[in-house]
Amino acid sequence: MSSALRKPGRLIAVALAALLLLLLGQPPAHAGTWGAPQKVNSWNTINGRWTANNELETYTPNCVWYEGETLIIKTYKAGDGTYYSGRVESKNLYGYGTYSFTANMPNGQGLLPAVWAAYLNPWLPEFDAAEIVGQNPNTVYQTLHDVNNAQSQYASGNSSGWTNASHTYSFTWWPDHIDFAVDGTITGSKAYTTPAGIGMHFIVNTAVGGDWPGNPDASTWATADGARYLKVSSITYTPYTP
């Protein structure tokens, strides 16, 4: 049979395969070009009181530093009752591709450590690679917030707990959907069409108190030095060009 006669059959087979993947809840593969992974280590460090979602922390550069290649975020309660923590936002905006964080998250009542990305100006959209409610260390949440703040959230359980251990949390941003993953395993996929001109800042922080985790208590600071630490040993961006 000639190639001209085989083409319609091949197109039908490809279409059926794509339809099957969609029915199984998995988006079809994309043709495109992947670039080399890039380290993300150029940050704006936030300084000041933060009140979004009724949070309690004051961010300070004193709670952010590097130990070798590892980014450290310290969170503690000062003697005057002020809660101090750290937050960094990448100086650059990034586009389609994989955003990956290898992080050791802290536990503790009323803490919300997070590794994520957002447009920031305006805020949305936002893609959360990982958020952990400090008193519930067995669940990690990964969430897509669209430009209207409609949310699609995926929760992954770990009977051994996600905190105080290193795991890789990531999402891959495609032109038409988002794939979330933990330790290389896809945990959720959501169709999403990106508005024109949008990019993402990488963000790392630990929030204290607020609407979701609630307030900290004495147990939160019951550590050898009265502090909790978020440690991120690798932050990378792997670009994708459709």
Buried (B, 14 or more C-beta within 10 A) or exposed (E): EEEEEEEEEEEEEEEEEEEEEEEEEEBBEEEEEEEEBBEBBEBEBBEEEBEEEEBBBBBBEEBBEEEEEBBBBBBBBEEEEBBBBBBBBBEBBBBBBBBBBBBBBBBBBBBBBBBBBBBBEEEBBBBBBBBBBBBBBBBBBBBBBBBEEEEBBBEBEBEEBBBEEEBBBBBBBBEEBBBBBBEEEBBBBBEBEBEEEEBBBBBBBBBBBBEBBBEBEEEBBEEEEEBBBBBBBBBBBBBBEE
